[in-house]
């Protein structure tokens, strides 16, 4: 081996900054690189007085690759330990031998922690890491060619990332890559062939990607670490998953190969010869399940080295299966041209076509065939033909098959070129791929924006009607501002330094401060009041907030909130009444349909929990559980309270009897205040009932109490609530859950180190309201105008200056107008109708000569001539007549 090292790459160990990679381990293992130890590493390790001898045995079933990988890792780990320079030199000399024996002893070892099995697991895992990464790309490319050759139904590849966590990201990524190969294909576009070996590709190949990525992350850590306790078991877990994933990958590849030979190779003789070759040269395909089962059995017995070797064998078998699938797919697509025609050209030197007739390939047919494959598939097939057929003997099936198998062997000289070509094909489409949105976010088209603008206008008008002033705060706050305010929901806060590079950049711009995206608008409002020393402030804010949540239907990571808050000392329950009244006004004026406002009091909840025997330190966490009753049954909540939060079943059952109370505010309040009521024996509960009595009387007088339901199960999980809490729920067909919520938070502002300023507020979940409004418009078949344009100035010709003159006159009069320049009048009319613009001002050469314009009512389809000088007055008259 030492003699053969000339001209090879050298892997240096022990030097400053030197580190092993899976690729370098693989190169050393199969003889593609030699090893040297940096002199500085040897000089740092002088002989120790307390040295021992380290003996180890290499399993006789290990291959040369496995042995060299394990010895390389053993050497690297010795260099990382406190062992002597002598031990390192001995092991380097063993590694360079051409012939290796099973048993070795290394002298002058100054560490008793050495473990050959750890080095073996880590070294061979590096081979797995390198090969599985390569196999993932090659298996995708080969399967894509097979799909073309099988004329398969590729509808299983129509996967999209749902954005709500319900789809496998790796499966979606695999499907996306396959579409690059299939782009433009006429074979798979009309594919009728259906088989599970094709349908399972996205999930099986995606699963293999996922497992390979896990193996890579673990291997990267182990390669440059010393001997660590538990590392063998940790790596075995990842390798066990790799074995199962390899079994699935090899299974569907073998099934596709059989289908290709049986169904896709038209020439009977070619099919028969290839079938025999598979039986002879790919006979290990039948050992897949046996190898996988053997590996798992060895793992159960904790025979880690045998387990490792079985997985190594399994990986190589799967690689061979994929290579023979490539052979079958290549011949199915190109075999007739390469062999049937060329056999005749060689005067029958290899054999005659099964039909016995001379075959002629029509040039037009050949040209047509080249364009029916997908662009990616065509590029890969052409690459293989250029590499293999240039010097190959015509019609030599055996040589061609051998060359393809060799080309797809990572140990071969041409493999890197194939891998580069596959990656080039996949990545070539990156610039043309449709970009996608981050999970939990949305774009809003013009029709949706029209609905949103209308809703925001209504909301802003209601807020201003009640004397609120606008406020805007930064989209991110100091992390310390947000933390400790939301209870268990704090886990949903986006910390910028933990997210994307863009946010890290923002955090650094803040002088290294740790910032987080705002979770709601209430805490930033409280921070603003405290920071500016305000004692009274009535404000509204309409802005986006962010939550690191699991996206689902109606649940987003970025969404608008519309907040109204009153801070300061006012008459008892006055602000509470006003915010609830505002909520009913908002929902009534948005005209979304039937709704109810559920209402409770945090002190009443605290009193209820105390009566039930809940320890005070658990009030908030139990409130968080109760708050889920709108989504889960009480039995589910009870299980959480008992098993996760430590309540007794008796206490949980008593809570259950109370939270079932809901109904008319006045009637239920009267019932809770009856003589002998347990609530009257608790000071918090009694205070809450008295406050609610004042509130309900005000709501009755304001004629909105019929929209309110007194509900003892309403808890609102946020920690900062101290008094009244409420939540609006839509009762129509569109299932969206809570559409607004709020409550009193008297202590939040004081948490920022200032004096306490009591406050109460409401937040409208506008995204869910939009969903309701959009659905209502669909149900009513209402068309939405995306613009408010009143007039389209239509110039019949190409005179932009004339259009500029007319439309500027309308803009100067504050009319909403657009202009269009086109010689064809129908184009102008189509635009007006498409945008639902009510009026058109049409001007052509004839109108100019007459000093008039034509004023067209698009809806009524009528047209009048109007003097140019009287256009503005006539437009104002008509628009005023039609305005509401």
N, C-alpha and C positions, 0 to 999 in steps of 0.2 A: 504493500500500500504506500510505503514511504517513497518507493521508487516511482510510483505512478502519480505522485503528487505534483510533479512539474506542470506548470501551466494552469493549475487550478486556482480557484479563489481561496484565500486564507481567512479563517475565522479566528480572531484574536480574543483570548480570554484574559480577564484580570486587569486590563488596562484601565486608565482613568476614563470613566464614562462608557466603558465597553458594556454591551448588554447582548444577551442572546435573543434571537427571534425564532419563531417556528420555521421560517424559511431557511435560516442558517443551520438549524438542527437537521432539517431534512437534507440539505446539501451535503453535510458531513456524513449523515447516515447512509446515503446511497453512493457516496464516493465522489461527489461533485465539488467538495471543498476539503482542505486540510486544516489542521488545528495548530495554533501556536499560543504560547503563554507569554504575556507581556513581561519583560524583564523586571519592571517595577513591582509586579505582583510577587515574583519570587524573592526579590530583595527584602520585601516587607515581612517575609515569613522565614525567620531563622529557625534553626533546630531548637526544640524544646527539651527540657530535662525530663518531662513527664510524657513520653511518647509510648504508643502501643502499636500493635500490629492489627490491621483490619483485613479480615478474610471474608470473601463473598463468593457465591456461586451463581453462574448465569444459567437459566433454564435451558435444557438441551433442545427445547422446541422453539426457542427464539431464532428469528432470521438474522442475517447479517445487519440489516437495517436497524432492527430492534436493539441488537447488541451495541452497535456504535452510538445510537441515540442515547441509550442508558448510560454508557461509559462517558459520553460527552457531558451529560448532566451531572454525573457523579464527580467528574473533574471540576466542573464549574462550582458545584456546591462545596467541594473541598477548598477551592480558592476563596469562597465566601466565608468559610469557617476559619478556625485558628490553626488549621493543620500546617505542617511544615512544608518548606519548599521541596524537600525530598519526596514527600508523598505525592505532590502535584506532578513532579517530573516523572515519577514511576508510572503514574496513571496515563500521562501523555504518551509515554513510550508504548504502553499496552495498546492504546487507542490507534497508534500508527502501524501496528502489526498487520500483515496480510492474512495471517491465520490466527484465529483466536481460540483459546481453550476454555472449558467451562468454569474452572476454578482459579481464583487469584488471591494473593495476599499482598497488601501494601504495607510497607514498613514505615516506622517513624511517624505514625499518625498521632496528632496531638489532640484529637477530639474523639470522645466515645459516643457521639450522637450520630455517627454515620449510619445510613440505612440504604442499602442498594435498591430495595423495592421502591422507595420514594423517588430515587433518581430514575429508575426504570419507568415508573408511571408518568413522571413529568416529561421524560425524554420521548417516549413513544406517543404521549398525548400531543407533543409538539408536531410529530409527523401527522397525527390525525387532524390537527388544526390546519396544517398547511394543505393536506390533501382534500379535506372536506370542503374548505373554502373554494378550491379549484373545481372540485366535483360538482358543487352547487351550480356554478356558472355553466359548466359543460353539460350537465344533465338537463338544464333548461333548454340549451340550444339544440341538443339531440332530440329531446321530446318535441320541440317545435317542428323540426324536420319530419319527425314521425307523424305528427298531426297532419302535415301537408300530404305526406305519402298515403295516409289512411283516408284522406278527404274527410276528416273528422268534423263532427259538430262541435264548434268551439264556443258555444254559448256559455259554458261554465266559466269562461274567462271574462265574462261581462260583469266583473266585480267592481264596486266602488266603495271607497271609505265612507261609511255612513256618518262619521263624525260624532257618533254617540257611544262608541265603544263596543258596538255589537258585531263588528266585523274584524277579522284577523288582518292586521297591517301587513304581515308577511305574505299572506295569501293574495291580498290586493296588489302588493308589489310584484309578485310573480306574474299575476294576470296582466299587469301593465307591461312587463317586459316581453311577455309572449305576443302582445298586440304589436310590438315593434317588429317582431319577426313576421307576423301575419299581414302586416300592412300592405294592402293592394292585392292580396291573394285571391284568385278566383276558385281555388280548390276548397279552401276552408270556408269561404264566404257562402258557398252553397252546399256545405258539407252535410251529409245525411247520416254518416256513420256515427253511431252512438255506442260508447263502451265506458265502463267505469275506470279503465286504465287511463282514459283521457279526462273524464270528468273529475277524477281525484287529483289531477296534477296541481291545481292551485294550493290545496290544503296540504298535500304530501310534500311537495317541493317547498312550500312556505314553512311547514313544520321543520324541514331539514335546515332551512336557513336560520330559523330561530334557535335550534339546538346548536348549530355550528357557531352562532354568535355567542351563545353561552359558553361553549367550550373555549372559544378564543379569549374571552375575558378572564376565565379561570387560568388558562395556560399562560397567558401573559404575566400574571402575578407569580406563578410557580417557577417560571424559567429562571428568574434572577433572584430567587429566594433561597435561603438555606434550608436545612432540614427542619420542617415544622410539624408539630404534632397534629394529627387529624387531617393532613393534606391528602393522604391516600384515599381516605373515605370521601373527602370532598370531591376529588377528581373522579372517583368511581361513580358518583352520582351523575355527573355530567356525561361520563362515558356510557353509562347504562342507557341514558336517553338517546345518545348517539346511536347505539346499537339498534334500538327499536326503530328509530327514524331511518336508519340504513336499510333495515328489513323492509319497511314500507316503500322506500325509494326503489330498491332493487326489485321488489315484487311487481310494481306496475311497469317498470322498464322491461322486465322479462316478458310480461304479458303482451306489451305492445310489440316486442320483437317477434313473438309467435304470430301475432295478427298480421304483421307486415309480410312475413314469409308466406303465410297461408292465403292472404287476400290481396296484397298490393303488388306482387311481382307477377306480371302477366305471363312471362315466358316460363313454361312448366319446367324446363331443364334448369334454368337459373334457380328457380325456387327449390328444386330438389337438391341441387348441389349445395346451395347455401344451408339448407336444412341439415344436411349431413355434416357440414363444417361446424355448425352450431353444436351438434351432438358430440363432436370430437374435441373442439377447441374451447367450448364454453360449457363443458359438462358440470363445472362447479356451481352453476346457477341453481341446480337442484338442492344445494347444501345450505341455502340461505337460512331457512328456518332452523335447521340443525345447529348451525354456527351461532345464531342468536340465542337459541335455547341453551347451548353449552356455555355461552358467556354468562348468561343470567344464573345458571347453576353454579358456576365457579364463583361468581360474586356472592351468592348466598352462603357458600362455604368459606368465604373470605380468602379464597385463593386468588389474590389480586393479580399476580403475574400471569396466571393462566387466563383469567378473565381478560386481561389486557391483550394477550396474544390472540384470543378468539375474536375480539373486536377488530384487531389489526387484519386478521384474515377476512373477516366480514367486509371491511372497507374495501379491500382489494378485489374481492369477488364482485361487489356491487360496481366498482369501477370497470371491471371486465364486462359485466352485463351491459352497462351503459355504452361501452365501446362497440359491442356487437349489435346493439340497437342502432347505433350510428351506421354500421355496415349495412344492416338490413334496410334502413331508411334511404341511404344513399343509393343503393342498388335499385330499390323500388322506384325512385325518382329518375335515375339516370342510366339504369342498367341496360335498357333496350338500345340506347344510343351507343353505350360503351362496348357492350358485348355482342348483341345480336347482329348489328351492322358490321362491327369490326371482326367478328368471327369470319364472315364472308370475305372480308378484305384480307384476312390471313390465310385464305384458302382452306378453311376448316381445320386449322392447326389445333384448335382447342375443342372444337365440336360444332355440330350443325344446330341451327335453331330447331326447336321441337317440331315445328310445322314442316320442316324439310324444304321450305320455299325461301328463295332469296328475298330479303327484306330491304326495301328502299325507304329511306327517311326523306320525306318531302321537305324541301328547304322552308316553305311557308309554315308547315306544321312545326318544324324545329324552332323557327322564330317565334311562333305563337306560344309554344310551350315555355319559352324562356320568360314570358311576361305573366304567366298565370300564377307563379309562386309569389309569396310575399317578398317585399324588398329585402328584409333582413335575412330570410331564408335563402334567397337568390345570392346575396353577398357571401354567405357562409358556404353554400354549395360551390360557388365559383372558386372560393379560396381553397377548398379541399381539392377540387379538380386541378387547379394550378399547381398545388404542392405535390400531388400524387400521380397524376396522369401524364405529366410531361415526359418522364423517362420510363414509365411503366410499360411492360410488354403488353401489347394489345390483346384484349380478351383474357388476360390472366386473372381470373376471379380470386384465386387463392392468394396471389401476391397483393392484389388490391385490398382484400380484407385484412391481411396481415399488416399492410402499410397504414390503414385507417386505425387499427387497434394500437399500433405503435405510435402513431401521431397523437393519440389521445392518452398516452401514458405520461404522467408527470415526470417520469425519470428520463424520457426521451428528449432529444435535442430540439424537436419542433414543437413541443407542447406549449411553451411560453408564447410562441407566435399564434397558436390557435386560441389560447386564452385571451391574448391581447385583441385578436380579431373579434371574438365574441363580445368582449366588453366594449369594444369600439362600436359594434353594431347597436348594442343596447343603449349606450350613452349618446350615440349620434342623434337620437330622437329627443334628447333632453330639451333642446331649445324649442322643439315643436310640440312638446307635450303640453296639454292643458294644465295650467297651474291649479292648485287646489287651496281651499280655505283651511285655516286651522280649525280643529275640532271646536264645536260649541260657538262658532261665529257664523254670521250670515251677511250676504250682500242684499241690498234692497233695490229692486228695479224701479223704474219711473212710476208705475202704478202704485206700488207699495209706498213709495215716498209721498205720493199725493195723499194717501190715507194718513200717513204719519204726520205730515204737515198740518192736515186738518185737525187731527187729534191734539197735537201740540198747541195749536192756536186756541182750541177750546179750553184746554187745561190751563194755559197761561192766563187766559181771560178770567177764569174762575179764581185762580190764585190772586190776581191783581184786584179783583172785586173785593177781596177780603183784606186788602191793605198790605199785602206782602211785597217785599223788595227782593229783587233778583240778587243771587250770589253765585259766584263760580269759584271752585277750589281746584288745586292741582289734581291730576289723575293719579299721582302717586304721593304717598305720605311717608314720613319717617316710620319705620316698622314699629318702633316703640309707641307711636301714636295709636296704631290699630290694635296691637296685641293687648290681651287682657280685657277686651270690651265685648267679645262675642261669645264667650263660653266655648262649647265644643265645636262651634262653627269656625273657630280660629284656624283649624287645619285647612280650610278652603282659601286662605289668603295667599295671593301670589307674592312671593318674595322675589324682587327683581334680580338680585345677585344670584339666585338659584335657577333662573330661567334662561332665555336665549341671550346670545352674545350682545344683541342690541340693548337689552335691558341692563346687562352688566356694564356696558359702556355708559348708559345713563347714570347708573349707581356711582361709577367712578367720577363722572362729571360733578356729582354732588360732594366731591371731596372725600370719597370713600365711605359716605354714609350708607347704611343699610336701609333701603327703601322698599316699600311694598305698594302694589296697586290697591286703590281704595276698594273696600269690600261693599260699602254702602255710602250714602251721602250724609248720614246722621253723625257719625263720629267726626268726619272732617268739619261739619258745621259746629259741633261742640268744641273742637279744637280752635276754630276761628273765633268763637265767642270768648273762650277763655284767653286766647292769645291777645285779643284786643280789649280785654277788660270790659266787655259789654254786660249790661245788666238787664237789657230788654231788647229783643230783636224778633221781628216777624219776617221770615224769609221763605223764598221758594227757589228751587234749583232743579233743572232738567238736564241730566248728564248721564254718561255711561259709567257703569261699575263693573268689577271683574271678580270672578270666583273660580278657584281651581277645582271645579266640580266635575262629576262624570256627566258628560252631555247626554241628554235623552230628549224625547219629544217634549217641546215646551220648556226645556231647561237648557240654558246657555251659559257660556263662560264670560261672554261680553254682552251686556244688555243695558238699556236705559232704565233709569228710575226717575220718577217725578215726585219731588219731596216738598212738603209744606211743614214748617216748624214754627212754634211760638215759644220763645224763651223769655223768662222773667216772672216776677210776682204779679199775679192778677187775681180777680175774684175766684173763689173756690169753684172748681170744675168748669169755669168759663172757657178757658182754652180747650179743654177736653171736648166740651160740647161743640165748639166751633170746628175743630178738625174733623169730627164725625159728620157734622153738617156739610162741610166741604166735600167729604168723600161721597155722600149721597148726591150732591149737586154734580160732581164730576161724572159719576156713572150714569146719572139721569141724562145729562146733556150730551154725553158720548153716545147715548141711545143704543146701548149694547143688548138690552133685554133684561130679563129678570135676574136679580141678585139678592143676596142677603149679607148683612154685616154681623158677624159673630163677635160678641163682646164679653170680656171678663175683667177681673181685677187681680193684679199680681199679689196684693196683700191678702185677698180672699183665697188665692191658691196656697199661699204660705200658711194661712190659718187652717185650711183644709188638710195640708200635709202634716201640720203639727197635731191636729186632732186625730189623724190616722196613725200617728206614732213614728213618722219619718224623722230621723235625726236632722238637725238644722243644717249641718254641713253637706247634706245630700239634697237640699231643697232644689238647687239649680239643676243638678244632673237629672233628678226625677222629673222636673218640669220639662226638660229636654225630651224625655221619653214620652210624657203625656202629650207633648206637642205633635207627636207622630200619629195620634189617633185618627186623623183625617185620612191617613194612608194605610194604616194597619189595624188589625182587630185588637181588641183589648187583651185577648189571650197571648198574642205576640208581644204586646207591650208588657204584660205581666211577666212573661218569661224573661224579657230583658231586665226588668226591675229586680227580679229575684235572683237570676243566675249571674248577671253581669254587674249589677249594682248593689247587691247584698241585702235587699229587703226581705222580710219574712213573707210567706204566702198570705198570712192573715192581714198584714199591713197592705199588701198589694190588692187584696180583695176588697178591703175597706175603701181604698182609693177608687176602685171600680164602681162602688155604689154611688159615690159623689159625682164622678165625671160623667155619669149618664144623665144628669140634670141639664136640660136645655128647654127654652121656650120663650114666651112673651116676657120682655124685660120687667114690666110692672107686676105681672102675676107671679113670676118665679121669685122676684125680689121679696114680694109679700110673703111667700111661702118660707123663704130662708130666714125671714125676720119674725116668724111666729114664735110665740112664747115657748120656751123650752128648747129652742133650736141650739144645737151644739155650736153653731157659728157665733152666737151671741156670747158664748163663754170664752171666746178667744179675742184678744184685743185687736190683732191685725185684721181678723175677719170682720169684727164689728165696725171698725173704722172704714173698711172697704164698702160694706153694705150701706153705711150712711152717705158716703161719697156717691155711690151709684144711685141712691135715691134722688139726690140733687140733680145728677146728670139725666136720669130718666124723665124727670119732670120737665126739664128744659127741652129734651128731645120730643116729648109729647106736644109741648106748645109750638115747636118749630115744624110740626107735622111730618117728621121723618122717622118716628119711632117704629112705624110699621115695617121698616126695612131692617130693623135691628133684632137680633136673636141673642138672648142671654144664655151663654154656653159655658158650663164649668169645665169642659174638657179643653178649652182654648188656653194654651200656656205660653206660646211664643218663646222659642228657645233662646233668644238673645239675652245675655246676662244683664244688659243695662236697663231693662224695663223695671219700673218700681211701682206703677199704679195701674190705671186703666190700660188694657191691651185689646186690640180689635183686629179683625181680618175680614175682608170682603171676598165672597165666593160667588162665582157665576153659576147660575142654575139652569142655563140653556143646554142645548145639545152638544156644543163644542166643549170637550173636556180639557180644561186648562188649569184647574185647581184654583189656588188663591190668586186674586188679581190686585189686591191692595192690602196693606197692613200698617200697623203703627201702634203707638202707645205713649205712656208717660215715662220719662227718664229723668228723675230729679237729681241723680247723683253723677251723671256722666260728665257734665262740664266741670264739676269739682274734682274729678279724677286727674285733671291736668294741673293741679296744684293751686287753683284759685278758689275763691269762695263759691259755695254752691249756688247755682242758678237753675231753678226748676224749669223743665221744658216738656213739651209734648209735641208729637209730630205724626205725620202720615206719609207713607211712600206708596205710590201707585206703580204696580208692575206693568208698565205700559206695553211690553212685548206681548204679554198674554192678552191684553186688551186689543192690540192690533190683530192678533190671530182671530179673535171673535169678530171684529169689524170686517176683516177680509172675508171670513166665511159667510157673514150675513150678506155681504154684497154679492157673493157668488150665488147664494140661495135666492136672492131677489133678481138675479141676472142684471145687476146694475153695472153699467160701463163706467170706468173711472177715467177721468181726464187727468193726464199727467202734467199738463200745463194750464195756465189761466189766460192764455193768449186770447185776446178779443178780436184782433184784426190781422189778416194776412195781406200785406202789400205785394201784389203780384205784377211783376214787370214782364211783359211779353217781348222778349228780345234779349239783348246782352248789355243794356245800359245800367251799370251798377250805380253811376252817379245819380240817376233819376230815382232809383230805389232808395239810395241813401237820403236824398232830399225829402221824399215823402214819409219814410218811416221815422226820420228824425223829427219831423213836425209832429207826428203822433206821440213819439216818446216825450217830446217837450211838453205835450199836453197831459202827460201822466197816463196815457193809454197803454195797454199791454199789447204790443204789436211785434210781428216778425216780418221779414221780407223774403221774397223768392224771385230769382232771375231765371227765366226759362222761356223759350220760344213757343212751347206747346201749352195751351191753356189747360188741357186735361191734367197735366202734371201739377199745376197749381191747385186745381180742384181736388185731386187725389190727396195732396198734402193737407189741405184744409179739412177734408173729411176725416182723414186718418188721425189728425190731432184734435178733431172736434172743435175747430175754430169757427165761431158763428158767422163772421163777416169777412168778405174779401174785397179789397180795392184793386181793380184790374185796370192796368194802363198799358196801351200799346201805341203804335204810330198813329192810328186813327183817332184815338182819344186825345193824344197830344195835339193833333191838328185842330180838333174841335174845342180844346180847352176844357175838357170834361174828364171825369173818371167814371168807371162803372162800379157801382156798389152792389155787391151780391150778397143776399141772405142765403147762406149755405144750407141751413135747415129747411127753410121754406122753398128753396130752389127758385127764388125770384131775383130779378136783376133790374136796377134802375140807373139812369144816367144822372150824375150829380155834377154841378159846376165845380171845377177845381178849387175855386176860392171858398166854396161852401161845404167842402168835404168834412172838415173838423166839426163844424156845428151839427151837420146831419148825423155824424157818427155818435156824437154825445147824446143827441136826442134819442136815437135808437137804443143805445146802451142803457140810458137812464130808464127808458120805458120797459126794458126787459130785466133790469136789476131787481132783486127781491126787496 
